[in-house]
Amino acid sequence: MTTTTSCNNARFQHLFRGYMKKNRAMMLLMFAVGFFCLPFPFFVTALQTRDYGHDPELVGCTLFGSGGLYTGFSLLAMTAFWIAAAAVVGLSQTAYMHNRRAVDLYHSLPITRPQLMGANYLASFLTVALPTVLNYLITIVMAAYRSSLISAMSPATAPSDYFSWGGAFYGLFAWLVALAGMLSVAFLVATQTGSTFDTLIFSGVILFAPLFVSIVHIVLSGIFLYGYVENVDWALLFSLSPITLTMPDLGMATFGTRQMGPDRWAGLIWLAGDVFLFWAATKLYRLRPSEKAESSSRSGLLTLVVRILVLVMVTPFLGILFSYTVSGRADSAFHVVMGTVIFALLIFFVMEAVLNRGTKGLWKAAPMGAVLTVLVAGYVGVMSSGGLGFETYLPPLDQVESVTLNYRGRFNNVAYCPVSSQYTVEDTLAEEERASYATLKDGAEDNYYYSSVWNVTLDDPESIQLVQQLQSTAVQEHRSRAWEAENLRSQYITISYQLQSGKIVKRAYSIRLSDPVMEVLGQLNDSAEMNEECNPLQNTSAQDYMALEISGWMGMKELKVTDPEQVERLLIALSNDVSRETYTEYISADKKVVAQVQLLSVQRERYSKEPLTRDFYGDYTIDVTEEYVNTLAALEKLGAGDLLTPAPQEISGAVVIPGWSYTGINYDAESNFYQSVWTSAADRESYLASEDGQEYVKYLSQEEASRLIEAAGYIQPMEDEIFLNIMFLDSEGKPGAPLLITSQAMRQAGLEQQAEILERW
């Protein structure tokens, strides 16, 4: 080997010009392919016009990317083209390193190795970059032209303008930095491998490793770590490798800007990274022996790293597939680990055979294969057994400042709208869209809207301790897996601890509502802070409600209260009764509901037209039981006592339908029935005689319906019971409001046969 130092810039420039001359055909091809990936789709989509009987106007379309230059097709096509172009040109310019004759020839030239690599690197970069920059500038010109047309149009009819000069040129900068990074990795890998094939495989593995290793960890965490919250910064993740640097634009097109956006600093950081990688490649190239060309890539640190990365990226997925195939479930830790071991060994020996171009010496590599398999299987085993204490971790109580839950107890379904959640339609529009909306909003009935808050933040130590107790109990119940046989219902709860250090610890659970869990949940619901924060009756007054609508026994009679003084008295009575009722009493299937009170918020009537000045709650309903002595007394004073008195003689029957089927059923005055599948009495009778009607609708006679009155009651969402919808019919056949009733209540009323039929639904 001859190391030549007597070179000069003229020889470097001559070599570089030779490479560029040789690559002219490739540059022409790059321009042609790039043209159909970027400018052409923009032209046929974004500059499309339509004649509406007057001057042609632009047709609206959605554009993507930092500067608004891409259609959905062009964004996908450019991403694929950019990766393919870097691979083809990069491998072409480094191919000489893997041919012994070419190595002897190039290394005999009067030019240093760094200059030789620099000439090849610069030629490969410009071969792709120059035609792409030209295509990009063509697209920018068309986008600027489209933007000028839109600015001259009427705001009411103009399509959205996505173009941004700064965003467009940043996007071009990001593409070029990504190209330089991919080429830097390819040139660095080429110095350590003996063939073009190995360079391609090794470079691909290294470039995609940050993304796929992260995905493997996310998938394993989601499957095995009970409570894991997927909260990945995808823009940051994509910025870890140059091959994925521009993918946030693709992510924005797929998932939306709020879920994903490019990291503006990533391009600058990778610009420095590209320089470092190329510098490292030149240093390694100096040390590369010429005999490396056409040799096996079985040994070396890079080969070991690639082996590990391939096993980590592939075998856990195959282990999960193996578990699902063998056990019928993806979360069987034993089968996932077993599958990982099996496929890790198989893939390792396949890699050895490929890298060695045969099976010679395959068994000598067996010890290394065993070690790597143990490492990968150990990682999967740790993840499948709780993640080194992840599942059971509870932040120290004295370090917790507050805890936030997406669970508001018995009022979990009541919309809470603070002043800070107020917004208008203009707030949701881009700046260029607000002008066109301003001409349309005049005369609109509603202008103010609100985002409901379903979370509650607790800072009392007793409340925080109860939350931790709930979390601990949920984990214990989950690990026992007893819930699988019991078929329990679940409640999805997210927990976010705000620590005094500023750190946030998040967990999310689908909690099976076993007896131990319900006991702790009851204590949390009954705590003073939970009642104060979540009970709307503690934080509202008569001025917050338009009216109170009271449905009497069996939903048959109604009373509407609008007088502010009467509303206030009823609110005080309800507040006292609700605060006194424990959570266990609230969810009891044995309680007797005698009336319902629906509280109608003034939001739609008032705060949709004028700004909100204080927090408010949406509409909600409270079940009044026989234990609500204050409320019952207040209703008696209103003269509404007859709503609470059952009168079986007024019932002509009842109709029962499955618990999942009443949504969307509307009352039909002609047929005197709530229905969605028929429009007249004749249609109803025809339907009831059909196979579907006989299966999904069950009539109860007057005698059967009367027997249900004493047993009927409401069931709460978290009660472990089969529930049905029942509507009692008055003497004229008109139904009351749909009520929830349990099959158990029907059995208690002696309707065993009917309950058995309904439970089949």
BAKOL-174142 format. One line per 8 residues: number of its first residue (from 1); their letters; for each residue x, y, z of C-alpha. Coordinates in pm, whole numbers. Layout:
REM BAKOL-174142
NUM) a) X:Y:Z  ... $
//
This chain:
REM BAKOL-174142
1) mttttscn) 0:0:0  132:343:-93  23:650:103  63:954:-115  108:1296:42  244:1491:-257  -96:1606:-381  -244:1946:-442 $
9) narfqhlf) -583:2108:-479  -562:2091:-857  -554:1712:-851  -846:1707:-607  -1049:1938:-830  -962:1734:-1138  -1078:1413:-965  -1397:1580:-843 $
17) rgymkknr) -1480:1715:-1190  -1425:1368:-1330  -1676:1222:-1087  -1932:1492:-1167  -1888:1438:-1540  -1941:1066:-1492  -2256:1132:-1286  -2429:1363:-1539 $
25) ammllmfa) -2664:1089:-1655  -2745:1005:-1293  -2819:1373:-1221  -3056:1386:-1516  -3233:1077:-1386  -3254:1230:-1038  -3410:1544:-1183  -3668:1349:-1383 $
33) vgffclpf) -3772:1128:-1091  -3771:1421:-849  -3985:1627:-1086  -4261:1368:-1080  -4227:1340:-701  -4258:1711:-616  -4330:1983:-878  -4565:1779:-1096 $
41) pffvtalq) -4805:1667:-815  -4812:2026:-685  -4895:2162:-1030  -5182:1922:-1104  -5327:1951:-751  -5259:2296:-604  -5290:2495:-928  -5603:2320:-1049 $
49) trdyghdp) -5880:2561:-1150  -6252:2523:-1214  -6489:2740:-1414  -6797:2833:-1211  -6957:3039:-1486  -6722:3336:-1448  -6346:3364:-1423  -6176:3031:-1335 $
57) elvgctlf) -6097:2993:-967  -5850:2780:-778  -5985:2457:-638  -5923:2413:-267  -5679:2142:-160  -5478:2042:146  -5102:2088:134  -4846:1964:383 $
65) gsgglytg) -4491:2020:498  -4310:2308:660  -4368:2542:368  -4691:2400:229  -4525:2253:-82  -4640:1892:-66  -4949:1701:-159  -5008:1376:26 $
73) fsllamta) -4857:1181:-265  -4553:1402:-309  -4466:1392:60  -4465:1014:59  -4289:997:-278  -4017:1246:-181  -3942:1060:140  -3898:731:-48 $
81) fwiaaaav) -3705:898:-332  -3466:1073:-94  -3375:752:87  -3338:556:-237  -3129:830:-403  -2891:850:-107  -2853:471:-107  -2791:438:-481 $
89) vglsqtay) -2545:726:-516  -2372:666:-184  -2310:299:-260  -2198:385:-612  -1936:632:-489  -1802:396:-221  -1802:82:-438  -1433:123:-521 $
97) mhnrravd) -1345:51:-155  -1478:-301:-196  -1292:-392:-514  -927:-483:-474  -821:-366:-819  -1000:-35:-776  -847:9:-430  -496:-51:-565 $
105) lyhslpit) -561:195:-846  -711:479:-641  -467:442:-356  -178:477:-601  -296:819:-714  -106:1126:-590  -387:1229:-356  -446:1167:13 $
113) rpqlmgan) -716:933:132  -917:1213:299  -915:1405:-28  -1012:1092:-220  -1304:1035:16  -1391:1406:8  -1411:1407:-372  -1638:1102:-371 $
121) ylasfltv) -1852:1239:-89  -1896:1581:-249  -1975:1427:-586  -2239:1196:-438  -2396:1482:-241  -2418:1719:-539  -2541:1444:-772  -2857:1422:-564 $
129) alptvlny) -2872:1775:-421  -2842:1988:-739  -3137:1838:-932  -3344:1825:-615  -3277:2190:-531  -3386:2280:-883  -3711:2086:-845  -3765:2239:-503 $
137) litivmaa) -3717:2593:-635  -3964:2524:-917  -4218:2415:-657  -4151:2722:-442  -4217:2948:-744  -4549:2773:-812  -4645:2791:-443  -4565:3163:-431 $
145) yrsslisa) -4771:3216:-745  -5063:3026:-590  -5030:3234:-274  -5050:3557:-477  -5366:3434:-652  -5529:3350:-320  -5443:3690:-171  -5625:3856:-462 $
153) mspataps) -5941:3648:-415  -6237:3724:-192  -6180:3591:162  -6520:3421:152  -6431:3203:-149  -6051:3181:-132  -5901:2839:-55  -5652:2797:229 $
161) dyfswgga) -5302:2928:167  -5038:2702:322  -4731:2865:170  -4452:3001:390  -4119:3133:260  -3937:3053:581  -4095:2710:613  -4019:2625:251 $
169) fyglfawl) -3648:2706:276  -3618:2536:614  -3769:2226:456  -3508:2237:178  -3235:2282:438  -3365:1980:633  -3368:1762:320  -3008:1855:238 $
177) valagmls) -2889:1798:596  -3063:1459:597  -2893:1367:268  -2552:1468:403  -2615:1264:718  -2716:950:529  -2410:978:305  -2184:1037:607 $
185) vaflvatq) -2310:718:771  -2273:524:444  -1914:644:392  -1822:570:754  -1969:218:733  -1795:159:397  -1457:201:566  -1538:-92:799 $
193) tgstfdtl) -1693:-339:557  -1561:-548:271  -1853:-541:27  -2119:-307:-108  -2392:-543:16  -2261:-527:372  -2240:-148:348  -2604:-128:242 $
201) ifsgvilf) -2728:-359:520  -2513:-210:797  -2597:148:700  -2969:72:688  -2963:-95:1027  -2773:191:1192  -2988:463:1033  -3321:302:1122 $
209) aplfvsiv) -3212:168:1462  -3319:470:1676  -3674:455:1538  -3724:79:1549  -3555:19:1883  -3780:288:2032  -4087:128:1875  -3988:-211:2018 $
217) hivlsgif) -3960:-58:2365  -4292:123:2329  -4471:-194:2213  -4327:-410:2491  -4413:-142:2748  -4768:-116:2619  -4818:-494:2631  -4649:-582:2960 $
225) lygyvenv) -4615:-275:3181  -4950:-221:3350  -4999:153:3384  -4758:253:3107  -4843:582:2934  -4721:622:2579  -4604:983:2575  -4336:983:2306 $
233) dwallfsl) -4206:1301:2149  -4209:1168:1795  -4044:1477:1650  -3751:1424:1888  -3744:1053:1809  -3734:1118:1435  -3453:1367:1482  -3225:1096:1624 $
241) spitltmp) -3129:977:1276  -3079:1164:949  -3286:909:757  -3592:1003:963  -3510:1373:1003  -3770:1487:748  -4037:1238:852  -4217:1479:1089 $
249) dlgmatfg) -4358:1642:775  -4493:1302:676  -4618:1256:1031  -4802:1588:1022  -4979:1480:704  -5081:1153:868  -5154:1250:1229  -5196:1628:1225 $
257) trqmgpdr) -4979:1919:1338  -5077:1892:1705  -4954:1533:1727  -4633:1584:1540  -4421:1872:1415  -4058:1909:1306  -3793:1997:1561  -3645:2323:1428 $
265) wagliwla) -3316:2268:1605  -3268:1916:1472  -3144:2036:1133  -2874:2257:1285  -2766:1985:1527  -2741:1730:1249  -2544:1974:1034  -2276:1960:1301 $
273) gdvflfwa) -2331:1585:1329  -2275:1540:956  -1941:1719:980  -1836:1500:1273  -1939:1177:1101  -1749:1269:785  -1444:1362:992  -1466:1024:1170 $
281) atklyrlr) -1502:849:834  -1183:1011:704  -993:910:1018  -1109:550:985  -1032:552:613  -672:641:691  -650:328:908  -833:98:665 $
289) psekaess) -602:-166:515  -638:-217:142  -680:-588:206  -1021:-511:362  -1175:-499:14  -1378:-810:-79  -1325:-954:270  -1581:-1089:514 $
297) srsglltl) -1749:-850:759  -1788:-1106:1036  -1556:-938:1285  -1518:-593:1430  -1703:-363:1668  -1941:-239:1397  -2046:-594:1312  -2116:-669:1678 $
305) vvrilvlv) -2327:-354:1712  -2525:-441:1398  -2589:-795:1524  -2726:-662:1852  -2943:-400:1682  -3094:-652:1439  -3180:-891:1721  -3334:-614:1933 $
313) mvtpflgi) -3534:-469:1642  -3671:-799:1509  -3686:-1079:1764  -3923:-920:2023  -4186:-876:1750  -4139:-1236:1642  -4163:-1343:2006  -4496:-1161:2041 $
321) lfsytvsg) -4620:-1326:1720  -4505:-1664:1853  -4692:-1607:2180  -5010:-1509:1999  -4986:-1813:1772  -4915:-2063:2049  -5117:-1928:2343  -5373:-1711:2166 $
329) radsafhv) -5258:-1397:2350  -4977:-1149:2299  -4902:-1086:2666  -4794:-1434:2775  -4451:-1356:2920  -4330:-1716:2904  -4420:-1763:2538  -4289:-1421:2433 $
337) vmgtvifa) -3950:-1490:2594  -3943:-1840:2447  -4021:-1707:2099  -3756:-1439:2138  -3493:-1702:2227  -3587:-1927:1935  -3588:-1654:1674  -3279:-1480:1815 $
345) lliffvme) -3075:-1798:1765  -3217:-1857:1418  -3158:-1499:1302  -2807:-1491:1450  -2697:-1799:1256  -2863:-1668:939  -2670:-1342:977  -2347:-1535:1030 $
353) avlnrgtk) -2404:-1739:716  -2479:-1426:512  -2183:-1227:644  -1945:-1523:600  -2091:-1609:258  -2137:-1966:375  -2161:-2194:676  -1790:-2241:733 $
361) glwkaapm) -1702:-2156:1094  -2067:-2121:1185  -2046:-2324:1504  -1746:-2127:1626  -1978:-1829:1650  -2229:-2022:1864  -2099:-1887:2200  -2141:-1529:2078 $
369) gavltvlv) -2490:-1616:1954  -2579:-1758:2292  -2454:-1447:2472  -2645:-1208:2243  -2959:-1421:2273  -2938:-1409:2652  -2900:-1030:2639  -3203:-979:2414 $
377) agyvgvms) -3417:-1237:2593  -3313:-1083:2925  -3434:-743:2809  -3768:-890:2699  -3788:-1083:3028  -3733:-766:3231  -4004:-583:3035  -4250:-872:3072 $
385) sgglgfet) -4197:-902:3448  -4273:-547:3556  -3988:-340:3413  -3762:-348:3720  -4028:-214:3954  -4205:15:3707  -4548:-134:3780  -4524:-111:4159 $
393) ylppldqv) -4345:224:4182  -4517:489:4392  -4355:831:4436  -4281:908:4804  -4582:1078:4957  -4377:1363:5105  -4243:1445:4758  -4583:1466:4585 $
401) esvtlnyr) -4719:1816:4541  -5049:1713:4379  -5210:1436:4177  -5440:1470:3877  -5699:1208:3778  -5923:1185:3473  -6188:1052:3710  -6442:1270:3891 $
409) grfnnvay) -6621:999:4083  -6999:977:4066  -6995:1298:3862  -6756:1154:3606  -7001:1219:3324  -7085:1578:3419  -6916:1831:3192  -6713:2088:3386 $
417) cpvssqyt) -6626:2401:3190  -6392:2655:3354  -6356:3009:3226  -6013:2923:3087  -6172:2669:2849  -6371:2935:2664  -6295:2983:2294  -6453:3109:1974 $
425) vedtlaee) -6450:2969:1623  -6184:3226:1529  -5953:3075:1791  -5956:2745:1602  -5877:2898:1263  -5547:2988:1105  -5485:3360:1064  -5553:3351:690 $
433) erasyatl) -5889:3177:752  -6023:3425:1006  -6096:3697:752  -6324:3471:547  -6503:3352:862  -6562:3708:984  -6797:3767:689  -6996:3454:773 $
441) kdgaedny) -7035:3474:1151  -7261:3781:1151  -7601:3670:1267  -7478:3340:1404  -7660:3233:1719  -7361:3082:1896  -7018:3236:1919  -6867:3110:2245 $
449) yyssvwnv) -6776:2748:2306  -6613:2555:2589  -6380:2260:2630  -6504:2029:2901  -6252:1937:3171  -6279:1577:3289  -5979:1586:3523  -5955:1672:3890 $
457) tlddpesi) -5642:1780:4078  -5607:1683:4443  -5340:1820:4679  -5460:1704:5020  -5219:1439:5160  -5510:1215:5257  -5649:1225:4902  -5305:1160:4750 $
465) qlvqqlqs) -5259:862:4981  -5597:721:4873  -5496:758:4507  -5174:569:4574  -5370:303:4760  -5604:274:4460  -5306:241:4227  -5140:-24:4444 $
473) tavqehrs) -5462:-224:4478  -5526:-207:4103  -5177:-343:4030  -5220:-628:4280  -5557:-722:4132  -5417:-706:3780  -5126:-936:3867  -5357:-1187:4036 $
481) raweaenl) -5551:-1216:3706  -5856:-1329:3906  -6062:-1080:3708  -6029:-1297:3396  -6259:-1561:3543  -6494:-1313:3708  -6559:-1107:3393  -6554:-780:3586 $
489) rsqyitis) -6622:-439:3441  -6343:-187:3424  -6284:185:3471  -6014:367:3277  -5824:604:3507  -5512:809:3439  -5295:929:3728  -5041:1211:3704 $
497) yqlqsgki) -4824:1295:4005  -4672:1642:4018  -4359:1613:4231  -4203:1900:4422  -3890:1861:4210  -4093:1949:3900  -4093:1595:3766  -4421:1438:3653 $
505) vkraysir) -4496:1068:3699  -4780:938:3480  -4972:612:3484  -5286:493:3302  -5492:194:3410  -5792:1:3292  -5889:-95:3646  -6099:-405:3701 $
513) lsdpvmev) -6367:-322:3954  -6313:-603:4201  -6428:-577:4561  -6088:-454:4694  -6073:-189:4423  -6432:-78:4484  -6359:-41:4855  -6071:201:4791 $
521) lgqlndsa) -6264:375:4515  -6547:431:4761  -6311:587:5015  -6172:820:4749  -6521:924:4635  -6629:988:4993  -6327:1207:5074  -6398:1570:5152 $
529) emneecnp) -6168:1708:4883  -6316:1488:4609  -6666:1601:4704  -6563:1964:4714  -6383:1954:4377  -6622:1734:4177  -6971:1780:4319  -7140:2049:4106 $
537) lqntsaqd) -7400:2105:4376  -7121:2238:4599  -7014:2495:4340  -7334:2619:4175  -7649:2813:4259  -7991:2876:4106  -7854:3133:3860  -7651:2857:3692 $
545) ymaleisg) -7960:2659:3589  -8232:2732:3340  -8470:2485:3503  -8495:2159:3694  -8695:1884:3522  -8827:1617:3759  -8934:1277:3625  -9157:1088:3864 $
553) wmgmkelk) -9214:719:3930  -9125:491:3641  -9054:796:3426  -9425:845:3362  -9485:1194:3506  -9278:1510:3479  -9256:1850:3649  -9049:2148:3535 $
561) vtdpeqve) -8933:2395:3800  -8816:2738:3678  -8881:2970:3973  -8537:3074:4109  -8642:3042:4474  -8785:2696:4422  -8477:2593:4223  -8253:2719:4504 $
569) rllialsn) -8446:2522:4769  -8428:2205:4564  -8055:2255:4504  -7988:2290:4876  -8190:1978:4950  -8015:1780:4676  -7674:1901:4792  -7739:1785:5147 $
577) dvsretyt) -7866:1444:5036  -7591:1383:4782  -7318:1480:5030  -7465:1245:5288  -7492:950:5047  -7185:726:5045  -7042:587:4725  -7138:236:4830 $
585) eyisadkk) -7498:348:4869  -7479:529:4536  -7383:217:4339  -7603:-24:4534  -7836:-231:4319  -8081:-253:4610  -8156:118:4632  -8501:232:4528 $
593) vvaqvqll) -8507:525:4285  -8836:714:4306  -8758:1011:4082  -8495:1176:3865  -8396:1542:3870  -8236:1677:3553  -8048:2004:3604  -8046:2213:3285 $
601) svqrerys) -7750:2450:3258  -7787:2807:3135  -7480:2764:2912  -7666:2708:2586  -7916:2980:2660  -7675:3245:2785  -7303:3170:2770  -7301:3069:2404 $
609) kepltrdf) -7386:3429:2319  -7187:3622:2581  -6849:3562:2749  -6839:3342:3054  -6752:3507:3385  -6738:3202:3613  -6695:2828:3589  -7007:2628:3508 $
617) ygdytidv) -7131:2270:3466  -7330:2117:3183  -7663:1936:3211  -7672:1636:3443  -7917:1409:3619  -7943:1296:3981  -8134:987:4090  -8355:1054:4394 $
625) teeyvntl) -8387:752:4621  -8605:689:4922  -8311:800:5143  -8313:1154:4995  -8532:1283:5276  -8449:1651:5219  -8523:1634:4849  -8844:1438:4897 $
633) aaleklga) -8962:1696:5153  -8882:1979:4913  -9079:1804:4637  -9376:1760:4868  -9371:2135:4942  -9383:2197:4568  -9697:1986:4545  -9515:1721:4348 $
641) gdlltpap) -9593:1434:4582  -9804:1253:4323  -9489:1210:4111  -9350:985:4380  -9653:763:4435  -9679:446:4228  -10018:392:4066  -10018:47:3901 $
649) qeisgavv) -10367:95:3763  -10233:370:3535  -9991:132:3365  -10107:-54:3056  -9781:-246:3011  -9413:-204:2947  -9160:-270:2676  -8808:-398:2743 $
657) ipgwsytg) -8519:-373:2498  -8147:-457:2525  -7925:-219:2718  -7732:-129:2405  -8024:-59:2176  -8224:237:2303  -7976:499:2182  -8128:677:1886 $
665) inydaesn) -8484:552:1946  -8729:837:1899  -9089:868:2013  -9338:828:1728  -9671:999:1807  -9860:796:1545  -9764:460:1689  -9730:582:2050 $
673) fyqsvwts) -9390:419:2078  -9020:492:2096  -8881:341:1780  -8622:370:1509  -8717:80:1284  -9081:154:1208  -9287:468:1138  -9645:357:1198 $
681) aadresyl) -9849:121:1413  -9882:-119:1118  -9508:-115:1066  -9458:-175:1437  -9686:-478:1445  -9520:-612:1130  -9178:-568:1284  -9277:-727:1613 $
689) asedgqey) -9399:-1031:1424  -9066:-1063:1245  -8772:-1268:1369  -8577:-956:1470  -8873:-807:1650  -8933:-1122:1848  -8566:-1136:1939  -8496:-772:2033 $
697) vkylsqee) -8825:-636:2172  -9015:-780:2465  -9363:-664:2569  -9476:-703:2929  -9842:-718:3017  -10006:-482:3267  -9980:-747:3537  -9612:-818:3462 $
705) asrlieaa) -9528:-447:3447  -9702:-383:3778  -9497:-657:3944  -9183:-479:3828  -9269:-148:3995  -9153:-259:4338  -8840:-426:4202  -8742:-164:3944 $
713) gyiqpmed) -8444:62:4000  -8159:229:3823  -7821:69:3776  -7501:270:3791  -7237:254:3514  -6984:67:3728  -7223:-190:3874  -7137:-543:3766 $
721) eiflnimf) -7480:-641:3638  -7659:-703:3310  -7880:-403:3248  -8182:-349:3025  -8391:-56:2915  -8755:-50:3016  -9027:197:2923  -9355:179:3111 $
729) ldsegkpg) -9667:257:2908  -9951:468:3044  -10321:396:3001  -10306:534:2647  -10000:331:2552  -9769:630:2563  -9426:541:2702  -9238:718:2976 $
737) apllitsq) -8868:790:2969  -8635:495:2904  -8511:363:3239  -8234:122:3328  -8333:-197:3504  -8134:-507:3591  -8221:-861:3495  -8180:-938:3865 $
745) amrqagle) -8467:-700:3944  -8685:-884:3692  -8605:-1212:3862  -8698:-1061:4198  -9033:-969:4045  -9090:-1333:3952  -9023:-1278:3580  -8767:-1557:3552 $
753) qqaeiler) -8849:-1653:3194  -8843:-1296:3067  -8514:-1225:3244  -8355:-1535:3092  -8464:-1433:2743  -8339:-1078:2787  -8003:-1188:2927  -7934:-1371:2601 $
761) w) -7909:-1034:2430 $
//
